[in-house]
Structure formats: C-alpha cells, structure tokens
C-alpha cells in the first residue's frame, strides 16, 4: 500500500485530496443537526462520497475523506475522542472501495461507467458492502473501546446508514464524477505511474482477507 505515501509526490493527487476533503465536509455539516445518536451518529447522505472518491481518486480520496470527516466534526461541533476512529474509519471507507475495485481490474477501464450489465451492478454493490462494513467495524470498535457506545448498536446504525446512501445515491454520483474525471485525466491510475503503486502478492487472498476482516469482524 505504498501509494498512500507516494501519492504526495503528485500535485494532482494533492489537489484531489483537498477537493475530496472539501466536498465531504461541506455535505456532512448541514446534516449534523439530524442526530440518530446525539454526538455520535447523524443522518449521513454524505456517505455516498467515500466509495465513489475512493474508486476514482484512489488514495487521494481516502486521505480526503479522513480529513473531511475530521473537519466536519470540528466545524459541526461534534469533535470528540471518537473522531480519531472516525478519521481512520473514513480513510478505510474510501480505501477499501479503491482496493477492491482495483483488484477486480475495473480501474483500468477506459469507457464510461455503466450499470447496464448485471456484473457491473454486482461489482458496485460488492464494493459498497465491503467499504461500508469496513468503516462500521472500525468506528464501532473504537467507540466501544472508548466506552462511548455499544458495538452492536452503533455498528448496525453506521452500516445501514452508509450502505443506504452508497447504494441509492452512489450510481448517480459515480456516473457524474466519472465522466468529468476521465475527461480531465484525474482518475488516479492516469495520475500515478505503476511504480508508485504496490503490486501486491496475491490479489485473490487480499480480497478474501478484506472480506474476512471487515464483514466477518462486524458479524
């Protein structure tokens, strides 16, 4: 996963990090008043962003979501100790989507994103489930560790809340962002050369371990 560090060599990736953070923060803040668990969980349509930003912008989207979530907590007056796990969870939210999507070979497609075929829907739904389970597991475990909220309740709320936004709103946002990012050469694999990305030893086992760690851990 050396690309989470090598990306900082590329000005475009830094700009994409800033843009991702700003987008995420600006959509998070207006919904801070719709609290599901006061000070811990709120209505979160902004959860549509991390999977899309992760798939399109790779590690820049992951860093942007971590920064944007922290800034959203700060300016939304919900900054607590749990925000540390919130930053880590949202980083993994986008990063899991990027890793799973790239391991399927979908990151090298040069055509516009389409949900015309069943395999396209299957790939997108699988990506969202894995990414949402990752963030739910990390944040729920962190809040349980801090004694702020029980794992079972907060994990279920985060999973359902995020998955609903990603599945309902995600395809529209993905299509909108993909066409523009492709036209402006902002897709992560067009910005970063292959040597800046770790090839990995076994993509198949990487995917299996991701599912075991996130979905299995949450269950």
TIKEVEX-492996 format. One record per residue: x, y, z of N, C-alpha, C in turn; residue number from 1; residue in three letters. Coordinates in steps of 0.001 Angstrom, whole numbers, plus 500000, padded with zeros to 6 digits. Atoms other than C-alpha are relative to their C-alpha. Last residue first. Layout:
N
+--------+--------+--------+--------+--------+--------+--------+--------+--------+-----+-----+
:     nX :     nY :     nZ :    caX :    caY :    caZ :     cX :     cY :     cZ :   n : res :
+--------+--------+--------+--------+--------+--------+--------+--------+--------+-----+-----+
:      X :      Y :      Z :      X :      Y :      Z :      X :      Y :      Z : NUM : ALA :
...
+--------+--------+--------+--------+--------+--------+--------+--------+--------+-----+-----+
! end
This chain:
219
+--------+--------+--------+--------+--------+--------+--------+--------+--------+-----+-----+
:     nX :     nY :     nZ :    caX :    caY :    caZ :     cX :     cY :     cZ :   n : res :
+--------+--------+--------+--------+--------+--------+--------+--------+--------+-----+-----+
: 500962 : 501056 : 499617 : 479295 : 489982 : 512131 : 500339 : 499439 : 501367 : 219 : UNK :
: 501251 : 499325 : 499630 : 481396 : 493157 : 512020 : 498951 : 498989 : 500447 : 218 : UNK :
: 499822 : 499338 : 498718 : 484653 : 491207 : 512060 : 498737 : 500666 : 500501 : 217 : UNK :
: 499904 : 501016 : 498954 : 483490 : 488917 : 509286 : 500145 : 500595 : 501375 : 216 : UNK :
: 501328 : 500610 : 499844 : 482344 : 491845 : 507142 : 500021 : 498951 : 501103 : 215 : UNK :
: 501052 : 498988 : 499854 : 485537 : 493834 : 507711 : 498625 : 499369 : 500242 : 214 : UNK :
: 499724 : 499003 : 498968 : 488404 : 491432 : 508404 : 498865 : 500974 : 500230 : 213 : UNK :
: 499961 : 500641 : 498692 : 487079 : 488417 : 506491 : 500180 : 501034 : 501111 : 212 : UNK :
: 501359 : 500409 : 499644 : 486073 : 490492 : 503491 : 499964 : 499380 : 501394 : 211 : UNK :
: 500774 : 498779 : 499778 : 489459 : 492218 : 503395 : 498572 : 499654 : 500425 : 210 : UNK :
: 499658 : 499498 : 498668 : 491220 : 488872 : 503875 : 499251 : 501292 : 500323 : 209 : UNK :
: 500574 : 500895 : 498990 : 489410 : 487372 : 500904 : 500266 : 500517 : 501413 : 208 : UNK :
: 501448 : 499806 : 499948 : 490194 : 490367 : 498699 : 499353 : 499141 : 501081 : 207 : UNK :
: 500213 : 498656 : 499463 : 493895 : 490230 : 499550 : 498501 : 500280 : 500142 : 206 : UNK :
: 499965 : 500094 : 498536 : 493848 : 486461 : 499028 : 499819 : 501364 : 500651 : 205 : UNK :
: 501115 : 500850 : 499570 : 492713 : 486934 : 495430 : 499945 : 499906 : 501520 : 204 : UNK :
: 501260 : 499256 : 499999 : 495019 : 489898 : 494805 : 498820 : 499180 : 500516 : 203 : UNK :
: 501103 : 500865 : 500425 : 498066 : 487842 : 495851 : 498685 : 500769 : 500081 : 202 : UNK :
: 499533 : 501371 : 500207 : 501492 : 489417 : 496344 : 498907 : 499097 : 499461 : 201 : UNK :
: 500651 : 500992 : 499148 : 500601 : 493083 : 495946 : 500453 : 498596 : 499641 : 200 : UNK :
: 500756 : 500977 : 500782 : 501508 : 495354 : 493033 : 499243 : 498992 : 500850 : 199 : UNK :
: 499524 : 501328 : 499664 : 502466 : 498319 : 495245 : 499155 : 498959 : 499277 : 198 : UNK :
: 501048 : 500831 : 499400 : 501628 : 501528 : 493408 : 500580 : 498618 : 500290 : 197 : UNK :
: 500396 : 499372 : 498736 : 504189 : 504253 : 492672 : 498929 : 499198 : 500732 : 196 : UNK :
: 498966 : 500245 : 498983 : 505878 : 502063 : 490045 : 499673 : 500639 : 501339 : 195 : UNK :
: 500097 : 501333 : 499369 : 502624 : 501960 : 488040 : 501013 : 499768 : 501111 : 194 : UNK :
: 499388 : 501069 : 500802 : 502680 : 505742 : 487399 : 499953 : 498673 : 500744 : 193 : UNK :
: 498882 : 500683 : 499358 : 500193 : 507932 : 489314 : 500561 : 498910 : 499092 : 192 : UNK :
: 499118 : 499016 : 499346 : 497987 : 510451 : 487513 : 501252 : 499333 : 500542 : 191 : UNK :
: 499431 : 499168 : 501049 : 496233 : 508190 : 484995 : 500974 : 501036 : 500565 : 190 : UNK :
: 499023 : 500798 : 500736 : 495716 : 505492 : 487623 : 500567 : 500744 : 498791 : 189 : UNK :
: 498747 : 500193 : 499281 : 494098 : 508039 : 489980 : 501047 : 499253 : 499174 : 188 : UNK :
: 500098 : 501328 : 499405 : 491474 : 509238 : 487522 : 501358 : 499623 : 500565 : 187 : UNK :
: 499843 : 499938 : 498545 : 492024 : 512965 : 487026 : 499796 : 498645 : 500671 : 186 : UNK :
: 498846 : 500836 : 499627 : 492610 : 512969 : 483262 : 500298 : 500062 : 501499 : 185 : UNK :
: 498931 : 499120 : 499515 : 490162 : 515871 : 482731 : 501250 : 499241 : 500455 : 184 : UNK :
: 499744 : 498962 : 501005 : 487767 : 513859 : 480552 : 501159 : 500906 : 500395 : 183 : UNK :
: 499364 : 500621 : 501156 : 488061 : 510826 : 482831 : 500360 : 501054 : 498952 : 182 : UNK :
: 498647 : 500384 : 499600 : 487341 : 512880 : 485963 : 500761 : 499375 : 498836 : 181 : UNK :
: 499181 : 498801 : 499894 : 484375 : 514517 : 484252 : 501443 : 499676 : 500378 : 180 : UNK :
: 499875 : 499377 : 501316 : 482763 : 511307 : 483044 : 500912 : 501220 : 500042 : 179 : UNK :
: 499124 : 500776 : 500869 : 483480 : 509514 : 486307 : 500229 : 500699 : 498671 : 178 : UNK :
: 498586 : 499738 : 499727 : 482046 : 512225 : 488560 : 500921 : 499294 : 499010 : 177 : UNK :
: 499729 : 498577 : 500146 : 478524 : 512212 : 487098 : 501488 : 500301 : 500144 : 176 : UNK :
: 500078 : 499687 : 501427 : 478393 : 508447 : 486640 : 500347 : 501462 : 499747 : 175 : UNK :
: 498888 : 500651 : 500688 : 479608 : 507865 : 490177 : 500006 : 500370 : 498521 : 174 : UNK :
: 498800 : 499210 : 499738 : 477205 : 510411 : 491656 : 501200 : 499431 : 499251 : 173 : UNK :
: 500163 : 498709 : 500675 : 474231 : 508726 : 490007 : 501255 : 500865 : 500171 : 172 : UNK :
: 499898 : 500150 : 501455 : 475390 : 505222 : 490969 : 499870 : 501307 : 499238 : 171 : UNK :
: 498677 : 500232 : 500564 : 476074 : 506301 : 494572 : 500069 : 499879 : 498490 : 170 : UNK :
: 499487 : 498791 : 500650 : 472724 : 507807 : 495529 : 501290 : 499765 : 499222 : 169 : UNK :
: 501078 : 499217 : 500615 : 470756 : 504675 : 496391 : 500541 : 501180 : 499198 : 168 : UNK :
: 500717 : 500769 : 501014 : 473529 : 502154 : 497023 : 498944 : 500821 : 499275 : 167 : UNK :
: 499102 : 500453 : 501064 : 476003 : 504437 : 498802 : 499252 : 499284 : 498879 : 166 : UNK :
: 499556 : 498860 : 500809 : 473356 : 506290 : 500817 : 500836 : 499545 : 498813 : 165 : UNK :
: 501168 : 499442 : 500682 : 471672 : 503084 : 502011 : 500401 : 501161 : 499090 : 164 : UNK :
: 500310 : 500860 : 501140 : 475025 : 501460 : 502774 : 498800 : 500532 : 499217 : 163 : UNK :
: 499050 : 499784 : 501087 : 476120 : 504355 : 504949 : 499645 : 499197 : 498757 : 162 : UNK :
: 500012 : 498601 : 500399 : 473051 : 504409 : 507199 : 500879 : 500232 : 498771 : 161 : UNK :
: 501247 : 499773 : 500739 : 472730 : 500612 : 507342 : 499946 : 501421 : 499441 : 160 : UNK :
: 500072 : 500851 : 501188 : 476375 : 500041 : 508303 : 498775 : 500318 : 499157 : 159 : UNK :
: 499035 : 499501 : 500987 : 476630 : 503008 : 510662 : 499912 : 499199 : 498713 : 158 : UNK :
: 500458 : 498697 : 500495 : 473430 : 502052 : 512504 : 500933 : 500523 : 498910 : 157 : UNK :
: 501169 : 500208 : 500862 : 474392 : 498387 : 512805 : 499525 : 501305 : 499389 : 156 : UNK :
: 499556 : 500674 : 501212 : 477851 : 499191 : 514149 : 498865 : 499806 : 499011 : 155 : UNK :
: 499399 : 498987 : 500865 : 476416 : 501736 : 516599 : 500506 : 499374 : 498705 : 154 : UNK :
: 500955 : 498979 : 500435 : 474023 : 499196 : 518089 : 500625 : 500987 : 499025 : 153 : UNK :
: 501091 : 500552 : 500811 : 476295 : 496153 : 518219 : 499075 : 501091 : 499456 : 152 : UNK :
: 499603 : 500401 : 501354 : 479457 : 497922 : 519381 : 498806 : 499621 : 499135 : 151 : UNK :
: 499823 : 501444 : 500177 : 477995 : 499664 : 522405 : 500210 : 499631 : 498536 : 150 : UNK :
: 501193 : 500614 : 500570 : 478593 : 503446 : 522535 : 500247 : 498500 : 499834 : 149 : UNK :
: 500941 : 498973 : 500431 : 481028 : 505854 : 524195 : 498695 : 499419 : 499464 : 148 : UNK :
: 501148 : 500015 : 499105 : 483072 : 503411 : 526271 : 498937 : 501009 : 499629 : 147 : UNK :
: 500021 : 498759 : 499232 : 486280 : 504349 : 524448 : 498841 : 500049 : 500999 : 146 : UNK :
: 498747 : 499930 : 499248 : 486783 : 500757 : 523286 : 500042 : 501232 : 500903 : 145 : UNK :
: 500127 : 500989 : 498926 : 483125 : 500523 : 522235 : 501233 : 500057 : 500901 : 144 : UNK :
: 500921 : 499407 : 499033 : 483556 : 503764 : 520282 : 499721 : 499053 : 501163 : 143 : UNK :
: 499367 : 498875 : 499309 : 486644 : 502392 : 518563 : 499116 : 500600 : 501072 : 142 : UNK :
: 499006 : 500545 : 499070 : 485032 : 499035 : 517754 : 500647 : 501120 : 500807 : 141 : UNK :
: 500738 : 500652 : 498910 : 482009 : 500786 : 516254 : 500961 : 499412 : 501029 : 140 : UNK :
: 500560 : 498969 : 499121 : 484245 : 503125 : 514241 : 499263 : 499369 : 501182 : 139 : UNK :
: 498944 : 499199 : 499366 : 486401 : 500338 : 512801 : 499420 : 501013 : 500987 : 138 : UNK :
: 499221 : 500803 : 499055 : 483604 : 497840 : 512118 : 501005 : 500858 : 500763 : 137 : UNK :
: 500865 : 500332 : 498859 : 481242 : 500363 : 510539 : 500779 : 499238 : 501063 : 136 : UNK :
: 500115 : 498807 : 499158 : 484006 : 501796 : 508336 : 499139 : 499710 : 501225 : 135 : UNK :
: 498691 : 499595 : 499466 : 484947 : 498384 : 506986 : 499874 : 501182 : 500957 : 134 : UNK :
: 499696 : 500885 : 498873 : 481357 : 497155 : 506609 : 501318 : 500385 : 500654 : 133 : UNK :
: 500870 : 499601 : 498884 : 480557 : 500191 : 504474 : 500234 : 499125 : 501228 : 132 : UNK :
: 499554 : 498708 : 499488 : 483559 : 499540 : 502207 : 499187 : 500433 : 501216 : 131 : UNK :
: 498695 : 500147 : 499362 : 482775 : 495832 : 501785 : 500457 : 501308 : 500640 : 130 : UNK :
: 500182 : 500830 : 498795 : 479078 : 496408 : 501102 : 501314 : 499876 : 500758 : 129 : UNK :
: 500664 : 499196 : 498967 : 479812 : 499286 : 498714 : 499830 : 499212 : 501293 : 128 : UNK :
: 499078 : 498965 : 499544 : 482349 : 497299 : 496682 : 499399 : 500807 : 501142 : 127 : UNK :
: 498989 : 500666 : 499175 : 480037 : 494295 : 496472 : 500981 : 501008 : 500572 : 126 : UNK :
: 500645 : 500349 : 498725 : 477201 : 496527 : 495239 : 501006 : 499342 : 500938 : 125 : UNK :
: 500236 : 498776 : 499224 : 479455 : 498077 : 492565 : 499386 : 499677 : 501362 : 124 : UNK :
: 498728 : 499417 : 499578 : 480859 : 494780 : 491316 : 499771 : 501226 : 500879 : 123 : UNK :
: 499389 : 500867 : 499002 : 477442 : 493098 : 491250 : 501299 : 500565 : 500530 : 122 : UNK :
: 500734 : 499813 : 498747 : 475856 : 496040 : 489477 : 500618 : 499165 : 501108 : 121 : UNK :
: 499671 : 498641 : 499551 : 478545 : 495917 : 486804 : 499314 : 500299 : 501325 : 120 : UNK :
: 498685 : 500065 : 499359 : 478222 : 492123 : 486564 : 500454 : 501378 : 500484 : 119 : UNK :
: 500123 : 500522 : 498640 : 474471 : 492506 : 485941 : 501348 : 499978 : 500713 : 118 : UNK :
: 499887 : 501447 : 499889 : 475093 : 494693 : 482930 : 499925 : 499573 : 501461 : 117 : UNK :
: 500871 : 500647 : 500967 : 473895 : 498219 : 482125 : 499986 : 498486 : 500151 : 116 : UNK :
: 500654 : 501050 : 499226 : 475355 : 499742 : 485256 : 499033 : 499242 : 499104 : 115 : UNK :
: 501343 : 500400 : 500378 : 477820 : 501825 : 483274 : 499478 : 498932 : 500954 : 114 : UNK :
: 500596 : 500945 : 499057 : 480963 : 503780 : 483976 : 498562 : 499711 : 499599 : 113 : UNK :
: 500784 : 499415 : 498921 : 482414 : 505445 : 480914 : 499369 : 498931 : 500881 : 112 : UNK :
: 501333 : 499566 : 500387 : 484992 : 503560 : 478922 : 499258 : 500568 : 501194 : 111 : UNK :
: 499909 : 498673 : 500606 : 488708 : 503477 : 479700 : 498631 : 500489 : 499541 : 110 : UNK :
: 500988 : 499767 : 501043 : 488523 : 500592 : 482132 : 500123 : 501427 : 499477 : 109 : UNK :
: 499347 : 499776 : 501278 : 491763 : 500134 : 484010 : 499011 : 500187 : 498855 : 108 : UNK :
: 499386 : 498684 : 500038 : 490255 : 500618 : 487472 : 500640 : 500303 : 498660 : 107 : UNK :
: 500930 : 498997 : 500518 : 487883 : 497685 : 486937 : 500630 : 501377 : 499874 : 106 : UNK :
: 499563 : 499546 : 501312 : 490672 : 495140 : 487248 : 499142 : 501102 : 499430 : 105 : UNK :
: 500849 : 500650 : 500994 : 488883 : 493354 : 490097 : 500403 : 500386 : 498591 : 104 : UNK :
: 499640 : 501419 : 500058 : 491786 : 494227 : 492408 : 499127 : 499235 : 499014 : 103 : UNK :
: 498787 : 500155 : 500815 : 491269 : 497903 : 491548 : 500406 : 498541 : 499878 : 102 : UNK :
: 500305 : 499671 : 501395 : 487667 : 497875 : 492780 : 501216 : 499773 : 499108 : 101 : UNK :
: 500830 : 501072 : 500559 : 488588 : 496076 : 495995 : 499717 : 500241 : 498527 : 100 : UNK :
: 499234 : 501248 : 500083 : 491493 : 498422 : 496739 : 499163 : 498899 : 499351 :  99 : UNK :
: 498928 : 499890 : 501002 : 489624 : 501644 : 495915 : 500731 : 498672 : 499811 :  98 : UNK :
: 500662 : 499947 : 501308 : 486499 : 500671 : 497861 : 501037 : 500047 : 498880 :  97 : UNK :
: 500500 : 501343 : 500268 : 488607 : 499621 : 500848 : 499311 : 499940 : 498640 :  96 : UNK :
: 498865 : 500833 : 500399 : 490484 : 502932 : 500681 : 499552 : 498572 : 499674 :  95 : UNK :
: 499631 : 499735 : 501389 : 487306 : 505032 : 500675 : 501095 : 499057 : 499517 :  94 : UNK :
: 501246 : 500007 : 500765 : 485873 : 503540 : 503864 : 500317 : 500174 : 498510 :  93 : UNK :
: 500169 : 501379 : 500462 : 489390 : 502885 : 505202 : 498722 : 499829 : 499177 :  92 : UNK :
: 498867 : 500281 : 500876 : 490028 : 506643 : 505411 : 499838 : 498599 : 499402 :  91 : UNK :
: 500349 : 499408 : 501294 : 486515 : 507048 : 506800 : 501146 : 499887 : 498995 :  90 : UNK :
: 501078 : 500738 : 500642 : 487264 : 504585 : 509579 : 499660 : 500545 : 498632 :  89 : UNK :
: 499463 : 501279 : 500477 : 490607 : 506139 : 510441 : 498942 : 499209 : 499238 :  88 : UNK :
: 499045 : 499700 : 501074 : 489112 : 509643 : 510632 : 500554 : 498711 : 499405 :  87 : UNK :
: 500768 : 499531 : 501147 : 486121 : 508422 : 512642 : 500893 : 500290 : 498812 :  86 : UNK :
: 500454 : 501206 : 500682 : 488427 : 506454 : 514923 : 499138 : 500356 : 498791 :  85 : UNK :
: 498787 : 500690 : 500457 : 490186 : 509685 : 515821 : 499624 : 498742 : 499221 :  84 : UNK :
: 499647 : 499472 : 501321 : 486806 : 511442 : 515895 : 501295 : 499404 : 499465 :  83 : UNK :
: 500433 : 500924 : 501041 : 485778 : 509164 : 518767 : 500345 : 500461 : 498599 :  82 : UNK :
: 498963 : 501028 : 500134 : 487830 : 511299 : 521103 : 499663 : 499007 : 498904 :  81 : UNK :
: 499784 : 500709 : 498743 : 485314 : 514044 : 520366 : 501197 : 499068 : 499828 :  80 : UNK :
: 498643 : 500524 : 499867 : 484582 : 516651 : 517662 : 500190 : 499394 : 501394 :  79 : UNK :
: 500135 : 501394 : 499555 : 480811 : 517009 : 517211 : 501383 : 499348 : 500148 :  78 : UNK :
: 500039 : 500090 : 498534 : 480671 : 520819 : 516978 : 499746 : 498572 : 500502 :  77 : UNK :
: 501366 : 500363 : 499637 : 479853 : 520759 : 513233 : 499816 : 499805 : 501488 :  76 : UNK :
: 500888 : 498864 : 500301 : 483002 : 522727 : 512396 : 498536 : 499685 : 500321 :  75 : UNK :
: 499532 : 498773 : 499340 : 485211 : 520197 : 514164 : 499019 : 501155 : 499776 :  74 : UNK :
: 500236 : 500104 : 498555 : 483276 : 517065 : 513219 : 500365 : 501301 : 500710 :  73 : UNK :
: 501447 : 499968 : 499809 : 483171 : 518130 : 509557 : 499628 : 499893 : 501469 :  72 : UNK :
: 500409 : 498588 : 500087 : 486885 : 518941 : 509707 : 498493 : 500146 : 500174 :  71 : UNK :
: 499493 : 499317 : 498805 : 487576 : 515410 : 510938 : 499590 : 501467 : 500003 :  70 : UNK :
: 500805 : 500434 : 498861 : 485324 : 513869 : 508282 : 500428 : 500704 : 501284 :  69 : UNK :
: 501316 : 499378 : 500076 : 486951 : 515959 : 505544 : 499109 : 499613 : 501162 :  68 : UNK :
: 499859 : 498581 : 499636 : 490466 : 514940 : 506597 : 498629 : 500672 : 500038 :  67 : UNK :
: 499542 : 499946 : 498601 : 489670 : 511219 : 506579 : 500081 : 501445 : 500485 :  66 : UNK :
: 501136 : 500363 : 499141 : 487595 : 511553 : 503389 : 500386 : 500034 : 501475 :  65 : UNK :
: 500979 : 498918 : 500006 : 490389 : 513449 : 501607 : 498819 : 499712 : 500912 :  64 : UNK :
: 499493 : 498918 : 499146 : 493023 : 510911 : 502628 : 498983 : 501140 : 500097 :  63 : UNK :
: 499960 : 500519 : 498626 : 490903 : 508117 : 501146 : 500502 : 501069 : 500972 :  62 : UNK :
: 501354 : 500014 : 499466 : 490033 : 510074 : 498001 : 499962 : 499536 : 501436 :  61 : UNK :
: 500356 : 498590 : 499794 : 493712 : 510815 : 497396 : 498584 : 500111 : 500559 :  60 : UNK :
: 499560 : 499546 : 498672 : 494474 : 507123 : 497972 : 499701 : 501473 : 500271 :  59 : UNK :
: 499076 : 500858 : 499281 : 492346 : 506162 : 494949 : 500382 : 500542 : 501366 :  58 : UNK :
: 498794 : 499255 : 499645 : 490779 : 509086 : 493074 : 500980 : 499194 : 500845 :  57 : UNK :
: 499515 : 499098 : 501038 : 488012 : 507321 : 491163 : 501361 : 500614 : 500312 :  56 : UNK :
: 499862 : 500694 : 501276 : 487307 : 504260 : 493301 : 500640 : 500911 : 498950 :  55 : UNK :
: 498964 : 501014 : 499908 : 487986 : 506014 : 496597 : 500245 : 499308 : 498674 :  54 : UNK :
: 498707 : 499317 : 499999 : 486001 : 509115 : 495685 : 501149 : 498997 : 500075 :  53 : UNK :
: 499791 : 499403 : 501321 : 482990 : 506978 : 494755 : 501367 : 500671 : 499912 :  52 : UNK :
: 499779 : 501040 : 501007 : 483188 : 504773 : 497839 : 500314 : 500566 : 498619 :  51 : UNK :
: 498775 : 500797 : 499879 : 483835 : 507788 : 500124 : 500164 : 498873 : 498988 :  50 : UNK :
: 498741 : 499523 : 500576 : 481121 : 510120 : 498687 : 501186 : 499042 : 500136 :  49 : UNK :
: 499904 : 500369 : 501409 : 477770 : 508373 : 499212 : 501377 : 500329 : 499427 :  48 : UNK :
: 499330 : 501304 : 500092 : 478294 : 508580 : 502966 : 500074 : 499500 : 498568 :  47 : UNK :
: 498634 : 499788 : 500497 : 477390 : 512283 : 502589 : 500775 : 498693 : 499882 :  46 : UNK :
: 500002 : 500169 : 501458 : 473752 : 511172 : 502967 : 501382 : 500209 : 499391 :  45 : UNK :
: 498729 : 499853 : 500705 : 474558 : 510770 : 506671 : 499894 : 499732 : 498500 :  44 : UNK :
: 500423 : 500329 : 501350 : 471790 : 511191 : 509219 : 501151 : 500340 : 499062 :  43 : UNK :
: 501030 : 499140 : 500555 : 473735 : 511503 : 512465 : 499569 : 499465 : 498635 :  42 : UNK :
: 500431 : 500372 : 501349 : 475809 : 509319 : 514742 : 498871 : 500917 : 499554 :  41 : UNK :
: 499299 : 501179 : 500499 : 477898 : 510063 : 517851 : 499632 : 499678 : 498552 :  40 : UNK :
: 498551 : 499879 : 499884 : 477101 : 513406 : 519461 : 500787 : 498858 : 499414 :  39 : UNK :
: 499410 : 498684 : 499748 : 473440 : 512518 : 519960 : 501518 : 499968 : 500207 :  38 : UNK :
: 499510 : 500152 : 498628 : 472628 : 509081 : 518487 : 500739 : 501285 : 500315 :  37 : UNK :
: 500576 : 501309 : 499705 : 470466 : 509452 : 515355 : 500386 : 499562 : 501411 :  36 : UNK :
: 499275 : 500972 : 499193 : 471198 : 513192 : 515186 : 499204 : 498705 : 500187 :  35 : UNK :
: 500918 : 501144 : 500050 : 469815 : 515301 : 512344 : 500664 : 498816 : 500704 :  34 : UNK :
: 501138 : 499777 : 499103 : 471597 : 518536 : 513306 : 499030 : 498838 : 500043 :  33 : UNK :
: 499572 : 500256 : 498624 : 474895 : 517389 : 511794 : 498847 : 500164 : 500995 :  32 : UNK :
: 500813 : 501072 : 499418 : 473150 : 517199 : 508421 : 500413 : 499659 : 501427 :  31 : UNK :
: 501420 : 499647 : 499912 : 474381 : 520573 : 507114 : 499129 : 498950 : 500676 :  30 : UNK :
: 500358 : 498998 : 498993 : 477997 : 519696 : 508113 : 498501 : 500317 : 500046 :  29 : UNK :
: 500193 : 500532 : 498646 : 478477 : 516449 : 506174 : 499369 : 501030 : 500939 :  28 : UNK :
: 501256 : 500747 : 499992 : 477917 : 517839 : 502667 : 499711 : 499416 : 501383 :  27 : UNK :
: 501107 : 499096 : 500291 : 480514 : 520592 : 503038 : 498649 : 499282 : 499962 :  26 : UNK :
: 500299 : 499140 : 498859 : 482983 : 518267 : 504771 : 498746 : 500838 : 499750 :  25 : UNK :
: 500520 : 500838 : 498917 : 482855 : 515616 : 502053 : 499578 : 500853 : 501191 :  24 : UNK :
: 501319 : 500519 : 500373 : 483237 : 518089 : 499222 : 499360 : 499238 : 501147 :  23 : UNK :
: 500947 : 498882 : 500010 : 486102 : 519935 : 500935 : 498589 : 499526 : 499668 :  22 : UNK :
: 500247 : 499580 : 498618 : 488007 : 516756 : 501799 : 498940 : 501095 : 500055 :  21 : UNK :
: 500781 : 501057 : 499343 : 487640 : 515396 : 498262 : 499636 : 500391 : 501426 :  20 : UNK :
: 501361 : 499940 : 500546 : 488803 : 518704 : 496737 : 499101 : 498963 : 500678 :  19 : UNK :
: 500628 : 498772 : 499499 : 491835 : 518841 : 499039 : 498547 : 500095 : 499535 :  18 : UNK :
: 500197 : 500187 : 498562 : 492783 : 515234 : 498309 : 499253 : 501192 : 500591 :  17 : UNK :
: 501156 : 500886 : 499857 : 492241 : 515786 : 494574 : 499701 : 499703 : 501464 :  16 : UNK :
: 501194 : 499192 : 500299 : 494612 : 518771 : 494739 : 498738 : 499152 : 500160 :  15 : UNK :
: 500172 : 499104 : 498851 : 497235 : 516607 : 496451 : 498753 : 500864 : 499801 :  14 : UNK :
: 500560 : 500816 : 498917 : 496746 : 513919 : 493808 : 499780 : 500842 : 501255 :  13 : UNK :
: 501408 : 500271 : 500300 : 497221 : 516499 : 491055 : 499340 : 499189 : 501113 :  12 : UNK :
: 500863 : 498840 : 499704 : 500422 : 517770 : 492671 : 498520 : 499744 : 499737 :  11 : UNK :
: 500702 : 499548 : 501195 : 501993 : 514268 : 492602 : 499050 : 501154 : 500335 :  10 : UNK :
: 499028 : 499454 : 500949 : 504670 : 513394 : 495145 : 499321 : 500681 : 498816 :   9 : UNK :
: 499697 : 498619 : 499629 : 502018 : 513011 : 497865 : 501072 : 500622 : 499113 :   8 : UNK :
: 500929 : 499068 : 500657 : 500723 : 509926 : 496056 : 500324 : 501453 : 500291 :   7 : UNK :
: 499411 : 499488 : 501241 : 503866 : 508048 : 497124 : 499078 : 500992 : 499289 :   6 : UNK :
: 498907 : 499068 : 499725 : 502552 : 507750 : 500699 : 500561 : 500615 : 498714 :   5 : UNK :
: 500550 : 499013 : 499070 : 499122 : 506124 : 500276 : 501070 : 501018 : 500407 :   4 : UNK :
: 500595 : 498863 : 500707 : 500601 : 504509 : 497158 : 499379 : 501030 : 500938 :   3 : UNK :
: 499109 : 498845 : 499982 : 502881 : 502348 : 499341 : 499392 : 501220 : 499322 :   2 : UNK :
: 500827 : 498785 : 500000 : 500000 : 500000 : 500000 : 500861 : 501264 : 500000 :   1 : UNK :
+--------+--------+--------+--------+--------+--------+--------+--------+--------+-----+-----+
! end
